[in-house]
Amino acid sequence: MALVKIKEAIGISPKSFEDAIKQVVREICSQKENVRGIKVKGLTVDIKDGKIVAYKANVKYAYLWEKKLSK
């Protein structure tokens, strides 16, 4: 039996939303095996002195959960 687990994470970049998404995907994939996909839930920015200083991508990600289940 296969289970898919869903978690959330936020990627942050000073460059762009695209880079924030790439950053969070890179980090998730370095920590979890069998990542199957992400869904971008929201995009936000941090502003300082009227300028954007950080782009943020809030994502849900799915991965196969390989914990052995007892019968």
C-alpha positions, 0 to 999 in steps of 0.5 A: 500500500502506498501513502502520499504525505502532504506538507507545506513550505515557504521559499524565499528569494531576493530575486523573484517568485520563480527563484523562490519556487526553485529554492523551495523545490531544491531544499525539499528535494534535498531533504525528502525522497520521492517528491511527486509535485508541488502546488503553489498556494500563494505568492507574497513579498516583503517591502522595506522603504517602498521596495521589494526586498523578498519574494515568497512562495508558499507551497504544498508538496507531496511525497511518497511516505514509505513507512512500513505499515503493520497489518 
